[in-house]
């Protein structure tokens, strides 16, 4: 009969059985860059000095609270496969919004950056009509203009020998909470920002990092169509464009994904003749 492990154990034995437990106060939130259109709006139109440098170097350190993202699945129910036994099948992966709380510096730069980023989303009309006019209206920009793929959160331990990284794809600020101020005892001023995103990637390199180099990874290097083949992705999915008409070649793609030609053959149904033609045109 199996041992049910009902016995007296010491704390050292607990650590041996369970292992070391991660602590919640070692993390880093970072924005490696913003799109030039956003930086131009923040610096030129709103007058914020070096918003990109502040966001990439200081905002993460001012983040007092963060959460690691999780997902769930929307499911459909099937009742007819087995009598009296309902079954569920996943059909959509759901990503919940993520909240970050930031300290506000005395120059209000952090607050102005997030306010400006949200203002940029609906600023398509600011060149046509003044905001103080009665007939002012909002015109929203295209998602590609204000969504970014350079937002990360890294969770690590005190000895910085292991960490887990999350990269958010197409993230943008969705909500900013109100900031209470009052007379009485002084407190640190904070703002909470809710970000929406399409999806996230855990450890974009594809494996857990076990080195002191925190967050040293490029934007989605393991995502095939978001790198070398971004302009060619539509024809790959449609499978109707003649590969000989493109000037893209597969040589050097090994930096992004191994066996690129094999992926083109197996996953996208491209013939070897088409790949050879594509390579020949790309080398010319």
C-alpha angles and dihedrals in degrees: 000000000000119000110249091204094234098156143110115276134178129233090256089055090049090055090049092049100041102026129217115328120224119240124226101225102070110084142114130214115199141178107199093191146335127226115273091243091058093045091049091052093047094046103033105033100029097031098232111159115233096340093173093054092047093048095047097043108028112020093070091054090050092055104110098176134024140158132219111239125247135181141211136198131243108221139197123218125230119191103171104068095078124016112255094359117102118202132198128212127193116241106159132032112220122209117199123217115262127225129214127182119208133191112237116232122223091256090053089229093139092050093045092051094056092041089050093047091053091044090052091059091065098030099100091115101046092102092052104047135016117249091232094058118104091231093055114139138181124246117186124223126231115274091242088063099057106024117091137195096201100087117111142170121198125193115200141158133248094263090049092223096123135027143162121222133202125197119196118217119215096354125174136164110268104172138015117196123226116269113227119216126180145160117263131055112013120244135181113274114238137178126201118214124193115208126201120205139173096234142322135235123219111222100346090212088066098240138065114272116235101180135088091249100107118209096345098154133113125240107287098325091173094053105099105199096040094065128035095000101046094116092041098046095092093056090046092055095043091046087201101098117094106245091214090070095064127086095211122111132196097225112114093021089114086087088068107030132001121246094013094176090052090054091051090052102042104030101033102029096237117159123232089243091058092048091050090050090049092050092048093052092045092054093052 
